[in-house]
Amino acid sequence: MTTEPEHTDPVPVPDLTIPLSAADARALGDDVGQMAMRLGAVLHGLAQLRAGGASTEDLATTVLMSNGLMNRLEGIRDAAVRQHAARGGSYGDLATSMSVSRATAQSRRDTLLKKDPSEMERWATHGD
C-alpha cells in the first residue's frame, strides 16, 4: 500500500499566447507590452481572488491594473463605435456586436458622437 497521491503530475500551466501578426505588433509598438502586463496583472489578481488570502496591497494592485485595463478597453470600444458610425455602419450591426437592442445601440452611439473623443479613445487611435 502506498501513501503517495494517485496523481503526481503537476497541474499543467498553459502558455498564454495572443496571436498578432507582425504588422499588428508593429502598429501597436510598446503598447503591446503594456497591455500584456496589465492583462497579466489582472489575471494574477483574479487567481488571488479565487485562491483567497490576498493582501490589501495585492487587492489594491488588482484594482489599479483592472482600472487601467478597463479604461483602455473602453477607449478602444469607443473608437471602434465612432469609426463604425463614420463608415456608415448600421445600428442593427452595432446592436448585434454590443448584445443590446437596436434602440440601445442607437442611444449609446448617438451619445458618444455628441462628445469629443476621450483621452483613451485618442490613445486607441493614435497611440499617444
Sequence and secondary structure as in RCSB ss.txt:
>XXXX:A:sequence
MTTEPEHTDPVPVPDLTIPLSAADARALGDDVGQMAMRLGAVLHGLAQLRAGGASTEDLATTVLMSNGLMNRLEG
IRDAAVRQHAARGGSYGDLATSMSVSRATAQSRRDTLLKKDPSEMERWATHGD
>XXXX:A:secstr
   S S  S            HHHHHHHTTHHHHHHHHHHHHHHHHHHHHH    HHHHHHHHHHHHHHHHHHHH
HHHHHHHHHHHTT  HHHHHHHHTS HHHHHHHHHHHHTS   HHHHHHHH  
